[in-house]
Amino acid sequence: MNATERETWLRALISKISGNSAAAIGVHDDLQQTLGLDSLGRLEVLAEIEDEFDFYFEDNETMNASTLSKIMEAIDRKLLKVEGARV
Amino acid sequence: MRVALIAMSGVRVRTEALAIMGVTLPQFVTRGNVIASLPSLGLLTVAAHTPDDVEIEYLEVDELPADGTLQRYDLVGISSFTARIDAAYALADRYREMGVPVVLGGLHVSLLPNEAAKHADSVVLDGAEGVWSQLIEDFRVGCLKPVYQGARSGVFSSELYKRPRFDLVKGRDYNRMTVQTSRGCPIDCEFCAASLRITSSFQQKPVELVVEELQAVKDVFETPFIELADDNTFVNKKWGKAFLRAIEPLKLHWFTETDISVADDIELLDLMREAGCRQILVGLESPEPAQLTGVDPHDWKARRADHYMEAIDRIQSRGISVNGCFVLGLDTHTDEIFETVRDFIRQSNLLEAQVTVLTPFPGTPLYARLRQQNRLLQERFWDRCTLFDVNFRPKNMSVEDLEHGLRWLFREVYCDAEFSRRRRHFMELVKKRKHAA
């Protein structure tokens, strides 16, 4: 999955859990304040990401993941770390 | 004519050591913050019963100047919890000194009307339905009565019901909106100071009215998170299923308080999930059956406790988290209770836990019993009715044991490591459910 595909996938996931249409989700929209995603919804998003990309987030890796853009960055960082470890 | 309706919510812990902990432990203040940021559904209901030609302003007390001049209104209505009732009385006194008449209402006022009457021109007891519009008419003609006895039954009947004025809080920064589906709870715990004290029996709102209210909230807030302002939403499972099927198309996310028996009904649980239920708050009170003897008149909770773990797992495995509530200081509790509760919270994998101390709210059977047994530390301690301050002598431990045990348990339950462990468990449940689907 390349970066564009990841964003599309993540947008669909947030849409499914928050109930907002995927197209209406701005990359910098606050998941809680703007999209109405509660703390459990956020956990669900993170769990599905872990499941999809086959890694586990540490708590400190997702502390600031409050927007689609920031979650994308957290995924990218994690994938780099995981790939690095595999190499 | 201009009427101000002033809400006073939230609690302030009085015991200094606890207050300090409250700002350092994760999760400790989470629920408190939620409660403090809910609008007063009672006052939005009062507003609905106000004649159309009256201008209403809904205010949170924190929006008013702490001292100095208050804005003048023709009439002020104030509603408050017990913990802030003295502040409510002080505010009422300020308005009355300005010559602005004040009406007080709410749970505390309904239970102690004589106390409240010293600070008000009029008090409304129990539900405002059926009397508020009359109160306004009496006020207009200069015949305000000192006491109005509101409704204790039939509050959702076509004669008494009006949809709360959610539009009054449009644009405000509440992170949740409240909608009520019922008043009262048949379990009738001795310590309960909720709506059952102002109802003659359990009352359930017709499903179509709840749907209309939820739609009205959606008309005002784009992505509302709903908190059902009930004491026990799913007492009637048949009603519950009809309700859940009716609200599913609204695609809302919501929280409610109910009892552990929801876990008995798989169809109900599945419908809850599909209808957007995110979390339920359940008064478990204590982990073991013997500790729960006497908590309610029929020992309903004592008979349920053996199955708590299994029930929590069944609910949470559907992606609905359980906020388990524990009350420390029951007569059956010794100083071993703190470790027992800690171990139960760990083993049950509750995503959230609310640990509080037994609190004899005025007007409850618990207050009457402890007073009769000469176990209250003070006769009047309303500002300490925070659920975290100890106000009575426990039966099988000292006051200090209870205070220290509470603080020890807070550190054990609300620390980062435990919070992280509970989150991880919930995330694994999400994955498991996804793979099972």
Interface residues (C-beta under 8 A of the other chain):
Chain A: S18 G19 N20 Q32 T34 L35 G36 D38 L40 G41 L43 E44 L46 A47 E48 E50 D51 D59
Chain B: N175 E222 T223 P224 F225 K251 L252 H253 G276 R278 Q279 G319 S321 L351 D416 S420 R423 F426 M427 E428 V430 K431 K434
